[in-house]
């Protein structure tokens, strides 16, 4: 396979610039070894270039029915950002910003250099880069669009286990960046932040990670920082009711949210020192799954449905009454379900020496009042896992559907 075959659009601008730069540097030594260099170059030209690895060459489309970063396979690195519009910035300025952001996201996701490229990712492919944009509740009052604010953006209720930092919660605008390469992800982060100047200021930023593609011998469900397999029961696109649970119907009101989704974002610190002190069997009872392979304590394999009626030989439930799996199961929550797409995070250590680490929880659903809220209310009342986690930041964002070619994200809202 040639490089052209691997990359349908030919050599990317980023790689072209990088190659030219490398050739210029090599040219400094031609005077001493010109003949040998020329012969080596001639031999190399006769060889087919080595293909880029699949991790680096994978592209995620910017245009489509839904925005990228929702059903996109979870990437190894993530950045979450929230912005507030600056004083004096309104609907017109917000529209211009979304145009800039959308153009930049499209170019970077297609592996093209932008007009103001930082050069950070010159040598890399797109690496499954995705950039997703959403609107917070306050955005609509600051742009005079209150009548277009969807009902799904009603404020989340207070939960007894919350210890929320308001400075790291909410925001007018939300951006999610996902990528399988840290430098490509940071390049996108810098572009987004720089282009907001004069229109929106950064409210908060969170950085996450998960398993790198190819780290396991076969594709496997990722583990969180507690060492637990995390995400087994996620709704799957192949299920007939998937779209109805995750995406806003095309006939919905307001119409600009058609094919969009709502993202609940929570920074959940894990009390890892406390967690690590309890025996393995107790950890498994808290979760309701075996730690080794993620199988439910009722038996089977990871993907066996938990049998909530099964009893142990002593007569007690095989899956304890307060196990996380039981309390959060759709069967015990009126069928409520969300598409969880989280990243882990580690922000150093606290004053007491405990790791400031945990989960950047991101849950997608068509309606938070039927998805996140009832499940979290039940977890708040009786989840054994709540003793080992702290919810420290929260946000809810309306994420419109994907743009068609020639459109920018949110155009139907801002120009409708």
N, C-alpha and C positions, 0 to 999 in steps of 0.2 A: 504494500500500500504506500503510495506517495503522500507527501504532505498535502498536496492539493486534493487528493482523494479524501484525506482525513478531515480537511477543513474545506467545506464546499465553497466558501468565498475566497479561497486562496490564502496566501500568507496574511496574517492579521497586521494591522498598522503597528500594534505594539511590538510584534516580533520583527517587523521590517525596520523600525527605528532602532531596535536593539541590535540587529544584525549589522546595520550600517555603522553604528557606533563601535562595534567590535572590530569591524574591518579597518576603521580609521586608526584604532589603537594598534592593531597588528602592523599597519603600514610604517610605524616608526622604526621597525627593525629590518625593513626590506633591504636597506643599503648593505647590510652585513651578510644576509643569507637569502638574497633575492631569488637565485636559481632554485634552491631547495624548496623555498616557500611556493614558488610558482608551480613546480612539479607536484608538490603535495596537493595544491589547490586543484590542479587538473585531474589528479586521481580522484579527489573527493567529488568533483563535479560529475564523474561518471557513475557514482554510486547514488542509489535512491536515498533521499534524506530519511533519517530515522523518524518514525511517527511519534507524535506527542502521546503521552500516556492518556488513557481514557479519563482519568481524574482531571487532568488539566484541560482537556479539549471539550469537555461537556458543556453545552450551552443550554440555558433556560430561556425560553422565549419571553419577551417583554409584553407583546400584544397577545390578546386572547380573551376568552369569555370571563375568566377570573384572573385576578392579579397573581403574579408569581409569588412564591414564598408561603403559600397556604397548603397546597397538596404537593409541592415540590419536595422530593426526598430530603430529609433533614441533613443540612451541611455540617461540616466540622467546626466552623467558626460563625459566631453571630454577634452583631452589634444592634442594640435597641436604643433609639433616641427619641426624645420628645422635645418639641420646640413651642415657644409662645410667640405670637406676633408682637412686634415692637409697637410702641405707642405711635399712632398715626397710620399704621398699616391696616388696610381693610381688604375688601373683596378683590379689588383690582390688583393690589400688590400680591395677595395670596395666589391669584390666578397666574401672575407672571412667575412666581416662585415655583408653582407646580409644573409650569411649562419647562422651566430650567431643570428642575429635578427629573422630570420624565424624560427629557432629551438625554440627560447624562446617564440615567439608569439604562435606557435603551442602548446607548452606545457602549457602555461598559459591559453590559450583559451579552452584547454581540461581539465582544473582544475588539472594540475599536478605540483608538485613542481619542480623548476629548480635546476640545480647544485649549483647555488649561491643564493638561495632564501633569501630574506631579512627578511622573517617571518612576513611581514606586513599583509598579507592576509591569515594567517594560518587557520582561522576559517570559511572562506567564501567559497562559491561555485563560479563558473565562472561568474555569474551575467551578462551574455550576453557580456562578454569582446570581443572586436574586435580590431585588430591592422592592419593598412593599410600602405603600403609603396609606395613612389613615387619618381621620379627623376626630378630635376629642369634643366633648360636649361644649366647652367654652368657645370653640372655634366659631360656632354658628352665631352667638351673640356678638362676637367681635367683628364679624363680617356682615351683619345685618341679614343673616339667613336663618333666623329662628324658625320660620315657618317650614323650612326644609330639614329641620332636625328630626331624625327618625326616633320613634318611640323606644327603640332598642337601646338608645343612649341615656335612658333614665339612670340616675345615679345608683351605683351598687349599694345595697344596704350595708350597715355596719355589722361586722361579725365579732363575736366575743374574743376570738383569738387574734384579732388584728392588733398590730402595733405599728401603724403606718406613718412613714415619714412623708409629710405633705410635699416637701421639696423634691422628692423623688417619685411623685405620683402624678397622674393625669397629664395635662398638656393640651395645647391647641392642635398640634400636628404630631403625628407619630410616624417613625420610619423604622423598618426592620430590614437589616442587611444580613444575608446568609451567603456563605461561600466555603469551598473546600480548601482554600489557601488563605493563610493569615494576611499576607501582603496584599493580595487582590482585595480582600475584605477591607483592609485599612485604607487602600487607595480609594475605594468607593466611599468610605466614611469621610475621608478628608474632602472629597469633591462635594458631598452633600452638605457638610458643615460650612465650607467656604461659600457655597452658592446661597446660603441662607442669610449672609451678612447684609444688614440694612433692612431686612424684612422680618426675620424671626431670630430670636436668640435661643440658645440651647437651654433647656430647662433641666434635663437629666440625661445621662448616658449610662448604659449597662453593657458589659462585654461578656460573652459566653462562649462555650466550647462544648463539643461532644466528641464521640469517637471518629477517628479519621477513616475514610473509606479505604478498605483493604487491610485494616488492622486485624481483622479476624479472618479465619480460613474460609468462612462462608458468611453470607449476609445474616446478621443476627440483630435482634432487638437490643437497643443500647441499654447501658446501665447508668444509674445516677450515682451521685457521690456517696450514697449509703451502700453502694454495691448491689443494689436491687435492679433486676430487669424492669425497665420502665417503659410502658407504652403498648403492652400486649393487647389490651382490649380496645385500642383505638378503632373508631369506625373506619371502614375500608371503602375506597371508591367503588369497588365492585359490588357493594351491597346496594340493593334497590332503593333504600331510603337515605342513602348517603347525602345526596344533594339537598334533600329536604331538611336534613338536620344541620348541615354546615353552611349552605348558601341561601341568601335571600331570594325568594321567587322573582321571576322576571315581571310578574304582574303586581308586585308590591308597591306600596306608597311609603315614602316618596320614590318616584320612579328612578332617581339617580342612584339609588342603592340596589337596583336590580342586578342580580348575580354577584353581589358583594357578600360580605360576611362581617361579623363582629368579633374583635379580638379582645379578650381579657388578658391583661398582662399583670403578673404578680411576681415580686421578688421574694422568694421564700428561703430564709436562712435555715440551714439544717444544723441542729445541735450535735455535731458529729462526735465530739468527745463523749457526750452522754450516750449516744447511740452505740459507739464502739465498746462501751463498758458492759452492755447487756449481752447475755449468751446468744449464740446463733439461733437456738430454738425459739427464744423469746422474740428475736428480730423477725423470724418467720411468722410467728403468731400475730405480731403487730401488723404485718403486711398481708398475710393470708396466702403467701406463696413461698415455695422453697427458694432459697437464695442461690443455690447451685445452678438451677436451670429455669427458674421462673414458673414452674408448674404449680397449680393451685394445691393447697393442702388437702383438698378433697380427692386428689389423685389425677393421673394422666400426665400429659406433657404441657409445655408452656401454653399451647393454643387450645387446650381442652377447656371448655366452659366450666367455671367454678360451679360445683354442685352445692348450693347453699342449704340444701336439706339433709345432706349426708351427715351421719353421726359417727363419732369414733367408737371404739370398743367399749369405752366407759360411759357412753351415752351423751357426751357433750358434743356440740357442733364441731365438725372437722375443721371448719373455718370459723374462728371465734366471732362472737356477736359484734365486737367492736373492731374487727380486722378491717384494714383500709379497703381491701378488695370487696368485702361485703357491703360496707357503708356506701362506697362510691359506685357500686354496680348499677347499670341502667335498670335492672330488674327490681331494685329496691328504691328507685327514684322516678317511677312513672315513665320509664323509657328515656329519661333525659340523658343526652350524650353530647360530648364535645370532641373535636379533633385536637388532641394535645400535641404540641410541637415545641417542646422546651429545650433550652440549653442549660448546662451547668455553669456555675461561675465560682471564682475564687478571687476575693479582693484582699488578700493578705490575712493578717491576724489581728484580733481584737486586743484590747488592753490586758485582758485576763489570759492571753495566750491561745484562746480558742480560735479555730479557723473561721474567718468571715466567708463562708462558702455555702453553696446550696443550689437552688434551682431558679432559673428565669422561666417561670411558668407562662406559657402562651397557649391559650385555648380558643379555638375557632368554633363559631356556632351561628346559626341563622337568627337566633333570638336569645340573648343572655338571660331573659326572664324565664325561659324554658330550658336553658342549658346550664350555665354556670351557677346561677343563683340558687336553685333548689338543691343541687348537689353540694354546694359549699355550705348551705344552711345545715344540711344533714351531717356533713363532716364536722362542722363547728360544734354540733351537739354530742357526737359520740364516736369520734375516730381515734383509735389508739395511737395513730401516728402523730396526732396533734401535740402530744407531749414532747416530741422531738423536732418540731419545726416552729418557725416564727414568720408570719406574714408581715413584711416590713415596707412594702411599697405596692401600689395598685394603680391600674389604669384601665379604661374601657374606651375602645376606639371603633368608629364606623369605617370600614374599609370598602370602598366602592368596587364595582366589578372592573375587569381588565379593560384597558383602552383598545380601541380598534386602531389600525394603522392611520397615522396622521392625527391622532388624538393624544391628549395628555390625561393623566389620572385626575379624576375629579372634574373634568370639563363639563359634564352634564349638570353638576351642582353649581359650578362657578359661572357658567355662561347660560344656564337654563332660564 
